[in-house]
Each structure stands twice: as C-alpha cells, then as structure tokens.
Amino acid sequence: MALLKFTAVLSAFCCFLPWGNAAGLFGGGSLGNPLQMTVSGWKNCAPGDAFVMKTFDIPETINIPGPVPVSFTGELKETLNAPLKIAVEIKKKVWDWWLDVPCIDHVGSCVYDNICEKLDQIFPGDSCPSEILSMGGSCHCPIQPGVLHIPPTTLNIPKVKLPSFLTDGEFQLHITANSGTQQIACFQTTITLNMK
C-alpha cells in the first residue's frame, strides 16, 4: 500500500500533463524547464486508520530532473480486502483561493477504483517481485497486516513537461484509501513548484 501511496505522490505533480490545453486559464505555455519542488512534510490525517505512516523521509527540496533519496516505514494493522480504492484530491492556490484540479484522463483529483484487480493485472498469477516481498509488501489482495519498510533508496526523477500554471505555485495534496466503505489510510501535504 505504501508503494501505491508513493506512486500516487510522484504522479501527483505529473498528473496535470493532459492539462496543456487549459494552460491559458492560469498562464502561458512554457514547458520542459527544470523545476524545484518543496514538500512541507507528509502527515497522517487520520492516525486511527488501519494503515499509518510511521516515517517518510524525503528531502524538503527536490530538483527535477534529479535524484531523490527516500525511505518509508508504515504499519498495516488489519487485513485489507477488495474492493480497495484510492482517492487523490489536489488543490492549487490562486490568489487567496484553493481551486480543485479536476480529473482528466485518469490524472488530477481522481478516484482510482478496483486496486486489487489492477494489482492482479500488473502481477498475474502468484507473481510478486522479491524486492516488494522483502520490504514487507504484497502484490495481491487480501493484504495481510504487517510493517512495510522501504530502506533508503534513490529515485531518479526524469525531466517532465508541465503546463506553465504548474511550474509555479502552491498545491495541497490529500490522498485517502478505502477498503469497501472503511477508510484505511489518509495522507496530506503541501507542495510548492517553482521553475528554475
């Protein structure tokens, strides 16, 4: 689940790629320049949930493109069964208002249903990479309780092309995960993007 969360985090600042035609709403069309991303710290927004983040170490300032050292520890307190879904909500600060970033082509403020089925498609049969298993992860539902630990790892973030309204601004990111009707995880942060 932490791997899904971290994937959602990385996709969050890339999630606006289809928004190129909407750039006129927020600014011009300069694309492909290096970016600097400042993350104001991740936190659990519902500490009583079934999955809680114990530690998530990521630099406060991230240069894109470039290497990003990360590590993560989380604990799942109960078995998770299908259906699983992840909801990502992104807001951008425009003057004094926080505006919702819509879901376009499955990116943005979107709900991702049927996570268990998607895992089965990615990892057919009983397959699951040893790297995921060694960290305490699982590739199929039901997901059993336990501790998930991602040791210090360096991710290389490639150069990305973003519409200009995403290269400068402050964003709120709120991610929730549900098993059926029960919320099992909730994470939030604020991200600032600046063109270098």
C-alpha positions in Angstrom: 0.0 0.0 0.0 2.9 2.4 0.7 4.2 1.7 -2.7 0.8 2.7 -4.1 0.8 5.8 -2.0 4.3 6.8 -3.1 3.4 6.2 -6.7 0.4 8.5 -6.2 2.7 11.1 -4.7 5.1 11.1 -7.6 2.2 11.1 -10.1 0.5 14.0 -8.3 3.0 16.6 -9.6 3.0 14.9 -13.0 -0.7 14.3 -13.0 -1.5 17.5 -14.9 0.3 16.6 -18.1 -3.0 16.3 -20.0 -3.9 19.9 -18.9 -1.7 21.5 -21.6 -4.8 23.0 -23.3 -6.0 24.5 -20.1 -2.8 26.5 -19.5 -4.5 29.7 -20.7 -6.6 29.7 -17.6 -3.6 30.1 -15.3 -0.8 31.3 -17.5 1.3 30.9 -20.6 2.8 27.8 -22.2 6.5 27.5 -21.2 7.3 23.8 -21.0 10.1 21.5 -20.2 12.3 23.7 -17.9 13.9 22.3 -14.7 11.7 22.5 -11.6 12.3 22.8 -7.9 9.7 21.2 -5.7 9.4 22.0 -2.0 7.5 19.5 0.2 6.3 20.7 3.6 6.2 17.3 5.2 3.8 14.4 5.0 1.4 13.6 7.8 -1.4 11.1 8.6 -4.7 13.0 8.6 -6.4 10.1 10.4 -4.0 8.5 12.8 -6.6 5.8 13.9 -6.7 4.3 10.3 -5.7 0.7 9.6 -2.6 1.9 7.7 -0.5 4.6 9.3 2.8 6.1 8.1 5.5 5.9 10.8 8.3 7.6 8.9 8.5 9.1 5.4 11.9 10.6 4.7 12.1 12.7 1.6 14.2 15.9 1.1 12.3 19.1 1.7 13.6 20.5 -1.6 13.7 18.3 -4.8 15.2 19.3 -8.1 13.5 17.9 -11.2 15.2 16.3 -13.0 17.5 14.7 -10.5 18.0 12.0 -7.8 15.7 11.9 -4.8 16.6 9.9 -1.7 13.6 8.4 0.1 12.8 5.9 2.8 9.5 4.9 4.3 8.0 2.8 7.2 4.3 2.2 7.6 2.2 -0.3 9.6 -0.9 -2.1 8.4 -3.0 -3.1 11.5 -5.7 -5.3 9.9 -6.3 -7.3 6.8 -7.4 -5.4 3.7 -9.9 -7.0 1.3 -11.3 -6.0 -2.0 -12.7 -3.6 -3.1 -9.8 -1.2 -2.5 -9.8 2.4 -3.9 -7.5 5.4 -3.7 -8.8 9.0 -3.9 -6.4 11.8 -4.8 -7.5 15.4 -4.2 -5.3 18.2 -5.5 -6.0 21.9 -5.0 -3.9 24.9 -6.4 -3.7 28.2 -4.6 -4.8 31.0 -6.9 -4.7 34.4 -5.1 -6.4 33.6 -1.8 -8.5 30.7 -3.0 -7.8 27.0 -3.3 -9.1 25.7 -6.6 -9.8 22.0 -7.3 -7.6 20.5 -10.0 -10.1 18.3 -12.0 -9.6 14.7 -13.0 -8.7 14.5 -16.7 -7.8 11.2 -18.4 -7.3 9.5 -15.0 -4.9 12.1 -13.7 -5.5 15.0 -11.3 -8.1 14.9 -8.5 -9.2 11.3 -9.3 -10.6 8.2 -7.7 -8.9 5.0 -8.6 -11.2 2.1 -8.1 -10.5 -1.7 -8.2 -6.9 -1.5 -6.9 -7.0 -5.3 -6.1 -7.9 -6.1 -9.7 -5.2 -3.7 -11.0 -2.6 -5.4 -8.9 -3.7 -8.8 -10.3 -3.2 -7.4 -13.8 0.2 -6.0 -13.0 1.3 -9.2 -11.2 -0.5 -12.1 -12.9 -1.0 -15.4 -11.0 1.0 -15.6 -7.8 3.9 -13.4 -9.1 5.4 -10.7 -7.0 8.9 -9.2 -7.2 11.2 -10.2 -4.4 12.0 -6.6 -3.8 8.4 -5.9 -2.8 8.2 -9.1 -0.6 11.5 -8.3 1.1 10.1 -4.9 2.2 7.0 -6.5 3.7 4.8 -5.6 0.8 2.2 -7.6 -1.0 1.1 -7.8 -4.7 -2.3 -9.3 -4.2 -5.4 -9.0 -2.0 -6.1 -9.7 0.7 -3.2 -7.7 2.1 -2.1 -9.0 5.4 -1.2 -6.9 8.5 2.4 -6.1 9.0 5.2 -3.5 8.8 6.2 -2.2 5.4 9.8 -0.8 5.3 11.4 0.8 2.2 15.0 1.3 3.1 16.9 4.4 1.9 16.6 4.3 -1.8 17.4 6.8 -4.6 14.8 7.5 -7.2 15.9 9.3 -10.4 13.1 11.7 -11.5 13.3 12.4 -15.2 12.7 15.8 -16.9 8.9 16.3 -17.2 7.0 18.7 -19.3 4.3 20.6 -17.4 2.0 23.4 -18.4 3.2 26.7 -17.1 0.5 27.0 -14.5 2.0 24.0 -12.7 5.6 25.2 -12.8 4.9 28.0 -10.2 2.5 27.7 -7.4 1.4 26.1 -4.2 -0.6 22.8 -4.1 -2.4 20.9 -1.4 -2.4 17.1 -1.9 -4.8 14.8 0.0 -4.8 11.1 -0.5 -7.2 8.6 1.0 -7.6 4.8 0.7 -10.7 2.8 1.4 -11.5 -0.9 1.8 -15.2 -1.1 1.0 -16.8 1.7 3.0 -14.0 1.9 5.6 -11.3 4.5 5.3 -7.9 2.7 5.8 -5.4 5.5 5.2 -5.2 9.3 4.8 -2.1 11.3 4.0 -1.7 15.0 3.2 1.0 17.5 2.3 1.6 20.9 0.7 3.9 21.1 -2.3 5.4 24.2 -3.9 6.6 24.1 -7.5 9.0 26.7 -9.0 10.6 26.9 -12.4 14.4 27.2 -12.1 
